[in-house]
Amino acid sequence: MRKVYKRVLAVCIVIVFLALISVGCSKEDKEDNVFTVNACKTRYVPKSILDKVRKEYPEMEIRVEMYGGANFTLEAAERLDHYDIPDLFVTTRNDLEIDTYQDNLLDLSSYEVLNRYITQAIDSMNMNGSVYFIPNFTSLTGLVYDKNVFREHGWKAPHSYEELVSLCEQVEKTGIQGVGGAWDNPSAYSNVLACTMAADFYSTPEGTTWFYDFVQGKAKGEGVIEPYIANYIRWYEDGIFDYEIQENRAVQREKFDNGEIAMMYGLIGNFKSDDEHDYGLIPFFKTGTDEAYYPTATAGYFALNKKLGEKGNEKKLEVGLRILDLLSTEEGQKDMMRGDACYSFLRGFKGDLTEITESYQDVVGQNHFAPMNVDMNTLAATATELIKMLEGELTQEEYIRSCDDIKRNEITEAYTGEYLFTAKENFTEKQTVQYFAAALQDYAGTQIGMVTPSVNEQGEFSNPMTGIASKFYKGDIYSWPLTRNTLTAIDGTSGWAKMSTGTISGETLYELLEDGICWKQAEDRMDNEYYYDKGGMTSPFYYETAGLDVEFTSDHKIKSIQLNDGTPVKKSGSYTIATLHENVPDNYLEDLQIEEEETILEIAAKYGKTGMKGDKNNLPMERDLEKEKKN
């Protein structure tokens, strides 16, 4: 009898073991059948392409990871830095250190898809023989002019650097400003430098090689870029650009539209011809010559996760290559373009730039497009030095040395600003939202802080755009990178999202915590995976809170709720809360106040510097006093 029991027990153990293996395999298989793609409101794989791939690969779930913050560029860089990228990776930058790409991305140089693009575009992305991206569409940069205004004044579109100088002199004699731009913004001067260097230097293989070597810290500016910095200064000395004009882009654009400025520096995509305006685009000339190039601002890049090349991921690799294949067609490129003033690096692309580049068909015909290579960390940090150099406060040599010094003591965008705290481990998205709720409550001194994520579990955006995005990664957290977690103000003013405070009824509080908040869908403006009108309301966005101890039932109903001091929250009561402006709609609050002094960026930074360890919210954070001293 004892043997029978043992045999039965052994059989049961085997059955249980096999069941566990079966469960494990099915879960693993399920993940093997999920293909992830990241996206934001303006950078994405078009829905039409993803839908086609879904039909071709019905066994594969195509899952989009939507980002809803204000700094997608930094978000993408942070994900690379922490090896947290999807299967197909969308980014706006290809100027990070090469090791970052080698460790994360699949080398595409041996795949046929690269042959679809013009050689110059692929060469500009070549990193020591490896190519990790295919390019998105590009928008051309130059000097925008209104052909109607030129005809009215008898001005001719210039075809050499000297003709451009003469045109500016001719224009100025009539009392009209030559070239407009966002001349109050230091970054405009960095962008102009990127354009002059695009024509003078980055249009050559040597220029492209130097740029990537510089980004990786393998090359210096000293001894190389002196002639190109001298050329940049010449564009100001010859009267094409004027650093003494300190008006913002909005004021300058209004003057341009009114005919008070002859040309406007910028992306042609920001100008749309109509019955009144007929726009054209003057390219940048190699300084002092008649050779011209259109500097290109590529809208982004697409790459595949390096893991797709590993054994066992053959099907995912097939799906990823199929998406790249569809993106690399004329139809795919046009699906991504916003407006008519865009161009593609595809061979034989038949996009219509004829009207815009009417006087410069030779430039387009020769594929004279040069990348606006911008090393964000260096040029952004030296923008004010550029102005000082133009004003004579710095010599060219001193400016170049400052670029080399910054590169030598590399401080990436993720480590810019003041040290706030150290994340002891990766935060979840939920914990990150809780941090901001706690920051709002702490700053306002209210009983409750509450805020939602900016994108819900279904990948939908709030409308208006409000909430907290992304997550904190393990390591030191600095103030500027909070821009990837936050959004700009929704009321049309400049700056970051504002805080609102007020009193909320207990009944409304219960309702918001249990049901979340649903928003009216945004209008159909883009062929984005989720950012379009589905007819009706979004799915719920659920609030994270500070100052409350809430327990929910399995169906998300409140089981118990009390303030941190133990006071029960009653539906008949009223409570003070702090939130982001309109994250809890204004009409839900009494005694509404909108904070005008400090934005969410400043509030969240101050909270990080309080030394609080996040114990009340179980947040894995601490503050290193030694690092604080270095601030």
C-alpha positions as CSV (number, residue, x, y, z in Angstrom):
1,M,0.0,0.0,0.0
2,R,2.9,2.3,0.8
3,K,4.4,1.7,-2.7
4,V,1.1,2.7,-4.3
5,Y,1.1,6.0,-2.4
6,K,4.7,6.6,-3.4
7,R,3.8,5.8,-7.1
8,V,0.8,8.1,-7.0
9,L,2.8,10.9,-5.3
10,A,5.5,10.5,-8.0
11,V,3.0,10.7,-10.8
12,C,1.4,13.8,-9.2
13,I,4.8,15.5,-8.9
14,V,5.6,14.8,-12.5
15,I,2.2,16.1,-13.6
16,V,2.6,19.3,-11.5
17,F,6.2,19.7,-12.9
18,L,5.0,19.3,-16.5
19,A,2.1,21.7,-15.9
20,L,4.6,24.3,-14.6
21,I,6.8,23.8,-17.6
22,S,3.8,24.1,-19.9
23,V,2.7,27.4,-18.2
24,G,6.2,28.7,-18.4
25,C,6.6,27.8,-22.1
26,S,3.2,29.4,-23.0
27,K,4.2,32.6,-21.3
28,E,7.6,32.6,-23.0
29,D,5.9,31.8,-26.3
30,K,3.5,34.7,-25.8
31,E,6.4,37.1,-25.3
32,D,8.1,35.6,-28.3
33,N,5.0,36.6,-30.3
34,V,5.1,40.3,-29.2
35,F,6.9,42.8,-31.3
36,T,7.4,46.2,-29.7
37,V,7.8,49.6,-31.3
38,N,8.3,52.9,-29.5
39,A,6.6,56.2,-30.6
40,C,5.6,59.6,-29.6
41,K,3.0,62.1,-30.9
42,T,5.2,63.2,-33.9
43,R,7.6,60.3,-34.3
44,Y,6.2,56.9,-35.2
45,V,5.8,54.1,-37.6
46,P,2.6,55.0,-39.5
47,K,-0.5,53.0,-38.5
48,S,-1.0,52.0,-42.2
49,I,2.3,50.1,-42.2
50,L,1.7,48.4,-38.8
51,D,-1.8,47.3,-39.9
52,K,-0.3,45.7,-43.0
53,V,2.3,43.9,-41.0
54,R,-0.4,42.7,-38.6
55,K,-2.3,41.1,-41.5
56,E,0.9,39.5,-42.9
57,Y,1.9,38.2,-39.4
58,P,-1.3,37.5,-37.5
59,E,0.5,35.4,-35.0
60,M,2.6,38.4,-33.9
61,E,1.2,41.1,-31.6
62,I,2.6,44.5,-32.7
63,R,2.6,46.5,-29.5
64,V,3.3,50.3,-29.5
65,E,5.0,51.8,-26.5
66,M,3.7,55.4,-26.6
67,Y,5.7,58.3,-25.1
68,G,3.7,61.3,-23.9
69,G,6.3,63.7,-22.6
70,A,8.0,66.8,-24.0
71,N,11.5,65.5,-24.6
72,F,11.4,62.5,-26.9
73,T,15.0,63.1,-27.9
74,L,16.3,62.6,-24.3
75,E,13.8,59.8,-23.7
76,A,15.3,57.8,-26.6
77,A,18.8,58.5,-25.4
78,E,18.0,57.4,-21.9
79,R,16.4,54.2,-23.1
80,L,19.6,53.4,-25.1
81,D,21.8,54.2,-22.2
82,H,19.8,51.8,-20.0
83,Y,19.4,49.0,-22.6
84,D,15.7,49.4,-22.4
85,I,14.7,49.7,-26.1
86,P,11.9,48.0,-28.0
87,D,12.4,45.6,-31.0
88,L,12.0,48.5,-33.5
89,F,13.5,51.7,-32.1
90,V,12.4,55.1,-33.2
91,T,14.8,58.0,-32.3
92,T,15.6,61.6,-33.4
93,R,19.3,61.4,-32.9
94,N,22.2,59.5,-34.4
95,D,25.0,61.4,-32.8
96,L,25.5,59.5,-29.5
97,E,28.7,57.6,-28.8
98,I,29.2,54.7,-31.1
99,D,29.5,52.2,-28.2
100,T,25.9,53.1,-27.3
101,Y,24.7,51.9,-30.7
102,Q,27.0,48.9,-30.9
103,D,25.7,47.6,-27.6
104,N,22.0,48.1,-28.5
105,L,21.4,48.1,-32.2
106,L,21.6,45.6,-35.1
107,D,24.2,46.5,-37.8
108,L,22.1,46.9,-41.0
109,S,25.1,47.3,-43.3
110,S,24.6,43.8,-44.8
111,Y,20.9,44.1,-45.4
112,E,19.4,45.0,-48.7
113,V,17.2,47.7,-47.4
114,L,20.1,50.2,-47.2
115,N,20.5,49.9,-51.0
116,R,17.1,51.8,-51.4
117,Y,18.7,55.0,-50.2
118,I,21.1,57.4,-51.9
119,T,24.8,56.8,-51.1
120,Q,25.3,60.1,-49.4
121,A,22.6,59.5,-46.8
122,I,24.0,56.1,-45.9
123,D,27.6,57.4,-45.8
124,S,26.5,60.1,-43.4
125,M,25.4,57.4,-41.0
126,N,28.4,55.1,-41.4
127,M,30.1,54.5,-38.1
128,N,33.4,52.6,-38.6
129,G,31.8,50.4,-41.3
130,S,28.5,49.8,-39.5
131,V,25.1,51.4,-40.2
132,Y,22.5,51.2,-37.5
133,F,19.6,53.3,-39.0
134,I,17.5,54.0,-41.9
135,P,16.4,57.6,-42.1
136,N,13.0,59.1,-41.8
137,F,11.9,61.8,-44.2
138,T,13.8,65.1,-44.1
139,S,12.8,68.7,-44.1
140,L,15.0,71.2,-45.9
141,T,16.5,74.2,-44.2
142,G,17.6,77.4,-45.8
143,L,16.4,81.0,-46.4
144,V,12.7,81.0,-47.1
145,Y,11.5,83.8,-49.4
146,D,8.1,84.8,-50.8
147,K,8.3,84.8,-54.6
148,N,5.5,87.3,-54.7
149,V,7.5,89.8,-52.6
150,F,10.6,89.2,-54.6
151,R,8.7,89.9,-57.9
152,E,7.1,93.0,-56.4
153,H,10.6,94.4,-55.5
154,G,12.4,93.1,-58.6
155,W,14.7,91.0,-56.5
156,K,16.3,87.9,-58.0
157,A,17.0,84.6,-56.2
158,P,20.8,84.4,-55.6
159,H,22.9,81.6,-57.2
160,S,26.1,82.2,-55.4
161,Y,27.4,83.4,-52.0
162,E,28.4,86.8,-53.5
163,E,24.9,87.2,-55.1
164,L,23.3,86.5,-51.7
165,V,25.5,89.2,-50.1
166,S,24.6,91.7,-52.8
167,L,20.9,90.8,-52.4
168,C,21.0,91.5,-48.7
169,E,22.7,94.9,-49.4
170,Q,20.0,95.7,-52.0
171,V,17.2,94.8,-49.5
172,E,18.7,96.7,-46.6
173,K,18.8,99.9,-48.8
174,T,15.0,99.8,-49.0
175,G,14.7,99.7,-45.2
176,I,13.7,96.1,-45.2
177,Q,15.5,93.6,-43.0
178,G,17.4,91.0,-45.0
179,V,17.1,87.7,-43.0
180,G,14.8,87.0,-40.1
181,G,15.0,84.3,-37.4
182,A,14.7,83.5,-33.7
183,W,17.6,85.8,-33.0
184,D,16.8,86.1,-29.3
185,N,17.4,82.4,-28.8
186,P,21.1,81.3,-28.5
187,S,20.3,77.9,-30.1
188,A,19.5,79.7,-33.3
189,Y,23.2,80.6,-33.6
190,S,24.1,77.0,-33.1
191,N,21.7,75.9,-35.8
192,V,23.1,78.5,-38.3
193,L,26.6,77.1,-37.6
194,A,25.3,73.6,-38.3
195,C,24.0,74.9,-41.7
196,T,27.2,76.7,-42.7
197,M,29.2,73.7,-41.7
198,A,26.8,71.4,-43.6
199,A,27.6,73.2,-46.8
200,D,31.3,73.8,-46.1
201,F,32.3,70.6,-44.4
202,Y,29.6,68.0,-43.6
203,S,28.9,67.7,-47.3
204,T,32.3,66.0,-47.7
205,P,33.2,62.4,-46.5
206,E,36.0,64.0,-44.4
207,G,33.4,66.2,-42.7
208,T,31.1,63.3,-41.8
209,T,34.0,61.2,-40.5
210,W,35.3,64.1,-38.4
211,F,31.9,64.7,-36.9
212,Y,31.4,61.1,-35.7
213,D,34.9,61.0,-34.4
214,F,34.3,64.2,-32.5
215,V,31.1,62.9,-31.0
216,Q,33.0,59.8,-29.8
217,G,35.8,61.9,-28.3
218,K,38.3,60.6,-30.9
219,A,38.8,64.0,-32.7
220,K,39.3,67.6,-31.7
221,G,38.0,70.8,-33.2
222,E,41.4,72.5,-32.8
223,G,43.4,72.1,-36.0
224,V,40.4,71.1,-38.1
225,I,37.4,73.5,-37.9
226,E,39.1,76.9,-37.8
227,P,38.4,77.7,-41.5
228,Y,34.7,76.7,-41.0
229,I,34.3,78.9,-37.9
230,A,35.9,81.7,-39.9
231,N,33.4,81.1,-42.7
232,Y,30.5,81.2,-40.1
233,I,31.7,84.6,-38.8
234,R,31.9,85.8,-42.4
235,W,28.1,85.2,-42.9
236,Y,27.6,87.8,-40.2
237,E,30.4,90.2,-41.2
238,D,29.1,90.2,-44.8
239,G,25.6,91.2,-43.6
240,I,23.6,88.1,-44.3
241,F,22.8,87.5,-40.6
242,D,22.6,90.1,-37.9
243,Y,23.3,89.1,-34.3
244,E,22.3,92.6,-33.0
245,I,18.6,91.8,-33.7
246,Q,17.1,90.4,-30.5
247,E,13.5,89.7,-31.5
248,N,11.9,86.3,-31.0
249,R,10.7,84.1,-33.9
250,A,7.0,85.1,-33.5
251,V,7.8,88.8,-34.0
252,Q,10.2,88.1,-36.8
253,R,7.7,85.8,-38.6
254,E,5.0,88.4,-38.4
255,K,7.3,90.9,-40.0
256,F,8.2,88.4,-42.7
257,D,4.5,87.7,-43.4
258,N,3.9,91.5,-43.7
259,G,6.8,92.0,-46.1
260,E,9.1,93.8,-43.6
261,I,11.7,91.0,-43.8
262,A,12.9,89.6,-47.2
263,M,14.0,86.1,-46.1
264,M,13.4,83.9,-43.1
265,Y,16.0,81.4,-41.8
266,G,14.3,78.1,-41.0
267,L,12.7,74.8,-42.1
268,I,10.6,75.2,-45.2
269,G,8.1,72.8,-43.6
270,N,7.0,75.6,-41.3
271,F,5.8,77.7,-44.3
272,K,2.8,76.7,-46.4
273,S,2.0,78.5,-49.7
274,D,-1.5,79.8,-50.3
275,D,-3.3,82.4,-52.4
276,E,-1.3,85.2,-50.8
277,H,2.1,83.6,-50.3
278,D,4.2,81.6,-52.7
279,Y,7.3,80.3,-50.9
280,G,10.7,79.3,-52.2
281,L,13.8,78.1,-50.5
282,I,17.4,79.5,-51.0
283,P,20.1,76.9,-50.1
284,F,23.2,77.5,-48.2
285,F,26.3,78.2,-50.4
286,K,29.7,76.9,-49.7
287,T,31.1,80.2,-48.3
288,G,32.4,82.4,-51.0
289,T,31.4,80.1,-53.9
290,D,28.4,79.2,-56.1
291,E,28.3,75.6,-54.9
292,A,25.0,75.1,-52.9
293,Y,23.6,72.6,-50.5
294,Y,20.3,72.2,-48.7
295,P,21.0,71.4,-45.0
296,T,18.7,68.6,-44.0
297,A,17.0,68.2,-40.7
298,T,16.0,64.5,-40.7
299,A,12.8,63.8,-38.8
300,G,14.2,60.7,-37.1
301,Y,15.7,57.3,-37.6
302,F,14.6,53.7,-37.4
303,A,16.7,50.9,-36.0
304,L,16.3,47.3,-34.9
305,N,17.2,45.9,-31.5
306,K,20.5,43.9,-31.6
307,K,18.8,41.0,-29.8
308,L,16.8,40.4,-33.0
309,G,20.0,39.0,-34.5
310,E,20.2,36.3,-31.8
311,K,19.2,32.7,-32.3
312,G,15.5,32.2,-31.5
313,N,14.5,35.6,-32.7
314,E,14.3,34.8,-36.4
315,K,10.6,35.6,-36.7
316,K,10.9,38.9,-34.9
317,L,13.8,39.8,-37.1
318,E,11.7,38.9,-40.2
319,V,8.9,41.2,-38.9
320,G,11.4,44.1,-38.1
321,L,12.9,43.9,-41.6
322,R,9.5,43.8,-43.1
323,I,8.6,47.1,-41.4
324,L,11.9,48.7,-42.5
325,D,11.1,47.4,-46.0
326,L,7.7,49.1,-46.0
327,L,9.1,52.3,-44.6
328,S,11.7,52.3,-47.4
329,T,9.1,52.7,-50.2
330,E,7.8,55.9,-51.7
331,E,4.4,55.2,-50.3
332,G,5.9,54.5,-46.8
333,Q,7.9,57.7,-46.9
334,K,4.9,59.8,-47.9
335,D,2.9,58.2,-45.1
336,M,5.4,59.7,-42.7
337,M,5.6,63.1,-44.2
338,R,3.8,66.1,-42.7
339,G,3.1,68.6,-45.4
340,D,4.4,69.0,-49.0
341,A,7.8,70.6,-48.1
342,C,9.4,67.3,-47.2
343,Y,11.9,65.1,-49.0
344,S,13.2,61.6,-48.9
345,F,16.6,60.0,-49.3
346,L,15.1,57.1,-51.2
347,R,16.7,56.6,-54.6
348,G,14.4,58.0,-57.4
349,F,12.0,59.5,-54.9
350,K,9.4,61.5,-56.8
351,G,8.4,63.9,-54.0
352,D,7.3,67.3,-55.4
353,L,9.7,70.0,-54.4
354,T,9.5,71.6,-57.8
355,E,7.6,74.7,-56.6
356,I,9.7,75.2,-53.5
357,T,13.1,74.7,-55.2
358,E,12.0,76.1,-58.5
359,S,15.1,78.2,-58.9
360,Y,17.5,75.5,-57.6
361,Q,16.6,72.4,-59.6
362,D,20.3,71.8,-60.2
363,V,20.9,71.6,-56.4
364,V,18.1,68.9,-56.0
365,G,19.2,67.1,-59.2
366,Q,22.7,66.7,-57.9
367,N,21.4,65.4,-54.5
368,H,23.2,68.3,-52.8
369,F,21.8,67.6,-49.4
370,A,24.0,67.9,-46.4
371,P,23.1,66.8,-42.8
372,M,22.8,69.4,-40.1
373,N,25.0,67.5,-37.8
374,V,24.5,68.9,-34.3
375,D,26.4,67.5,-31.4
376,M,23.7,68.4,-28.9
377,N,25.9,68.2,-25.8
378,T,28.6,70.4,-27.2
379,L,26.8,73.0,-29.4
380,A,24.0,73.5,-26.9
381,A,26.5,74.1,-24.2
382,T,28.5,76.6,-26.3
383,A,25.6,78.6,-27.9
384,T,26.2,81.6,-25.7
385,E,30.0,81.4,-26.5
386,L,29.1,81.6,-30.2
387,I,27.4,84.9,-29.5
388,K,30.4,86.1,-27.5
389,M,32.6,85.2,-30.3
390,L,30.5,87.2,-32.8
391,E,30.6,90.2,-30.4
392,G,34.4,89.9,-30.1
393,E,34.4,88.9,-26.5
394,L,35.9,85.5,-27.4
395,T,38.4,84.7,-30.2
396,Q,37.8,81.9,-32.7
397,E,40.5,79.9,-31.0
398,E,39.0,80.3,-27.6
399,Y,35.6,79.2,-28.9
400,I,37.0,76.1,-30.4
401,R,38.9,75.3,-27.3
402,S,35.7,75.6,-25.3
403,C,34.1,73.0,-27.6
404,D,37.0,70.7,-27.1
405,D,37.0,71.2,-23.3
406,I,33.3,70.4,-23.1
407,K,33.8,67.2,-25.2
408,R,36.8,66.2,-23.1
409,N,34.8,66.6,-19.8
410,E,31.7,65.2,-21.5
411,I,28.5,66.0,-19.6
412,T,25.6,64.5,-21.4
413,E,22.1,65.9,-21.5
414,A,21.0,63.3,-18.9
415,Y,23.4,64.8,-16.4
416,T,22.6,68.4,-16.9
417,G,21.4,70.8,-14.2
418,E,21.5,70.2,-10.4
419,Y,21.9,66.8,-8.8
420,L,18.5,65.9,-7.2
421,F,18.6,62.4,-5.8
422,T,19.7,58.9,-6.6
423,A,17.3,56.2,-7.8
424,K,18.4,53.0,-6.1
425,E,16.7,51.0,-8.8
426,N,14.6,51.6,-11.9
427,F,11.3,53.2,-10.9
428,T,8.1,51.9,-12.5
429,E,6.0,54.3,-14.4
430,K,3.5,54.3,-11.5
431,Q,6.2,55.1,-9.0
432,T,7.4,58.0,-11.1
433,V,3.9,59.5,-11.3
434,Q,3.7,59.1,-7.5
435,Y,6.9,61.1,-7.2
436,F,5.4,64.0,-9.0
437,A,2.2,63.8,-7.0
438,A,4.3,63.9,-3.8
439,A,6.2,66.9,-5.2
440,L,3.0,68.8,-5.9
441,Q,1.6,68.0,-2.4
442,D,4.8,69.0,-0.7
443,Y,5.1,72.3,-2.5
444,A,1.5,73.3,-2.1
445,G,1.1,72.1,1.5
446,T,-2.2,70.4,0.6
447,Q,-3.7,67.3,2.1
448,I,-3.5,65.4,-1.2
449,G,-1.4,65.4,-4.4
450,M,-2.8,63.6,-7.4
451,V,-1.9,63.3,-11.1
452,T,-2.3,60.8,-13.9
453,P,0.2,59.5,-16.5
454,S,0.1,61.4,-19.8
455,V,-0.6,58.2,-21.7
456,N,-3.0,55.5,-20.4
457,E,-2.7,51.8,-20.5
458,Q,-4.3,51.7,-24.0
459,G,-1.6,54.1,-25.3
460,E,-4.0,57.0,-25.7
461,F,-3.1,60.6,-25.1
462,S,-5.0,62.9,-22.7
463,N,-6.7,65.9,-24.3
464,P,-5.6,68.5,-23.4
465,M,-2.1,66.9,-23.1
466,T,-1.4,66.7,-19.4
467,G,0.1,64.3,-16.9
468,I,3.5,62.6,-16.3
469,A,5.5,60.5,-18.8
470,S,8.1,57.8,-18.7
471,K,10.1,56.6,-15.6
472,F,13.2,57.3,-13.6
473,Y,16.1,54.9,-14.3
474,K,18.5,53.6,-11.7
475,G,21.2,56.1,-11.0
476,D,21.6,59.8,-10.3
477,I,18.7,62.1,-11.3
478,Y,19.4,65.7,-12.4
479,S,17.1,68.6,-12.9
480,W,17.1,69.0,-16.7
481,P,16.2,65.4,-17.5
482,L,12.9,66.0,-15.7
483,T,11.9,67.5,-19.1
484,R,11.3,64.0,-20.4
485,N,8.8,63.3,-17.6
486,T,6.8,66.5,-18.0
487,L,4.9,68.5,-20.5
488,T,4.7,72.2,-21.5
489,A,1.9,74.5,-20.4
490,I,-1.5,73.8,-22.0
491,D,-2.7,77.4,-22.0
492,G,-0.6,78.7,-24.9
493,T,2.0,80.3,-22.7
494,S,5.6,79.4,-22.8
495,G,7.2,77.2,-20.2
496,W,6.4,74.0,-18.5
497,A,3.1,72.7,-17.1
498,K,1.6,74.6,-14.2
499,M,0.2,73.5,-10.9
500,S,-3.3,74.1,-9.8
501,T,-4.7,73.8,-6.3
502,G,-8.2,73.8,-4.8
503,T,-10.7,72.0,-2.7
504,I,-12.4,68.8,-3.9
505,S,-15.5,67.1,-2.5
506,G,-15.0,63.7,-1.0
507,E,-17.7,62.4,-3.4
508,T,-15.8,63.7,-6.4
509,L,-12.5,62.3,-5.1
510,Y,-14.0,58.9,-4.7
511,E,-15.3,59.0,-8.3
512,L,-12.0,60.1,-9.8
513,L,-10.0,57.5,-7.9
514,E,-12.3,54.7,-8.8
515,D,-13.2,55.6,-12.4
516,G,-10.3,57.7,-13.4
517,I,-10.7,60.5,-16.0
518,C,-11.7,60.0,-19.6
519,W,-11.0,62.7,-22.2
520,K,-12.6,63.5,-25.5
521,Q,-10.5,62.1,-28.3
522,A,-8.2,64.5,-30.1
523,E,-9.1,65.3,-33.7
524,D,-7.6,63.3,-36.5
525,R,-4.4,65.2,-37.2
526,M,-1.9,62.5,-37.8
527,D,-1.8,58.9,-39.0
528,N,-0.4,57.9,-35.6
529,E,-1.1,54.5,-34.0
530,Y,-3.2,56.1,-31.2
531,Y,-3.4,59.8,-31.8
532,Y,-6.5,60.0,-33.8
533,D,-10.3,60.3,-33.4
534,K,-11.9,56.9,-32.6
535,G,-15.2,58.7,-32.1
536,G,-15.9,59.4,-28.5
537,M,-13.9,59.3,-25.3
538,T,-10.6,57.8,-24.3
539,S,-10.3,54.9,-22.0
540,P,-9.7,55.9,-18.3
541,F,-6.6,57.6,-17.0
542,Y,-6.1,56.6,-13.3
543,Y,-4.6,58.9,-10.7
544,E,-1.6,58.3,-8.5
545,T,-1.7,60.1,-5.2
546,A,0.4,61.4,-2.3
547,G,-1.1,62.0,1.1
548,L,-3.6,59.2,0.9
549,D,-3.6,55.6,1.9
550,V,-6.0,53.9,-0.5
551,E,-6.9,50.2,-0.8
552,F,-8.9,49.0,-3.8
553,T,-11.0,45.9,-4.4
554,S,-10.3,43.7,-7.4
555,D,-12.7,45.7,-9.5
556,H,-11.0,49.0,-8.6
557,K,-13.6,50.2,-6.1
558,I,-12.3,51.8,-2.9
559,K,-12.2,49.4,0.0
560,S,-10.7,51.8,2.5
561,I,-9.2,55.4,2.2
562,Q,-7.7,57.7,4.7
563,L,-5.3,60.6,4.9
564,N,-1.7,59.9,5.9
565,D,-2.5,61.1,9.4
566,G,-5.1,58.3,9.7
567,T,-8.2,60.6,9.2
568,P,-10.8,58.7,7.2
569,V,-11.8,60.3,3.9
570,K,-15.6,60.7,3.8
571,K,-17.8,61.4,0.7
572,S,-19.4,64.2,2.7
573,G,-16.1,65.9,3.4
574,S,-13.9,68.3,1.3
575,Y,-10.2,68.1,0.9
576,T,-7.4,70.3,-0.4
577,I,-5.5,69.0,-3.4
578,A,-2.6,69.9,-5.7
579,T,-2.4,68.7,-9.3
580,L,-1.3,69.7,-12.7
581,H,-3.4,72.4,-14.4
582,E,-6.5,70.6,-15.9
583,N,-5.2,67.1,-15.0
584,V,-8.0,67.3,-12.5
585,P,-10.4,69.5,-14.6
586,D,-10.8,73.0,-13.2
587,N,-14.5,72.7,-12.9
588,Y,-14.0,69.9,-10.3
589,L,-12.3,72.2,-7.9
590,E,-13.5,75.0,-5.6
591,D,-11.2,77.9,-4.7
592,L,-9.1,77.2,-7.8
593,Q,-5.6,78.7,-7.8
594,I,-3.1,78.4,-10.7
595,E,0.6,78.6,-9.7
596,E,2.3,81.3,-11.8
597,E,5.7,81.4,-10.1
598,E,7.0,77.9,-10.3
599,T,6.3,75.2,-13.0
600,I,6.1,71.5,-12.5
601,L,9.8,71.3,-13.5
602,E,10.9,73.5,-10.7
603,I,8.5,72.0,-8.2
604,A,9.7,68.5,-9.0
605,A,13.4,69.6,-8.8
606,K,12.8,71.3,-5.4
607,Y,11.2,68.1,-4.0
608,G,14.1,66.0,-5.2
609,K,16.5,68.3,-3.2
610,T,14.6,68.0,0.1
611,G,16.5,64.9,1.1
612,M,13.3,63.0,1.5
613,K,13.8,59.3,0.9
614,G,10.3,58.6,-0.4
615,D,9.5,56.3,2.5
616,K,5.9,57.3,2.7
617,N,5.4,56.3,-1.0
618,N,7.8,53.4,-0.9
619,L,9.9,55.1,-3.6
620,P,13.4,53.7,-4.0
621,M,15.3,57.0,-3.7
622,E,18.0,58.6,-1.6
623,R,20.1,61.7,-1.6
624,D,23.9,61.7,-1.7
625,L,25.1,64.7,0.3
626,E,28.5,64.5,-1.2
627,K,27.0,64.9,-4.7
628,E,24.9,67.8,-3.4
629,K,28.0,69.7,-2.5
630,K,29.2,69.5,-6.1
631,N,26.1,71.4,-7.3
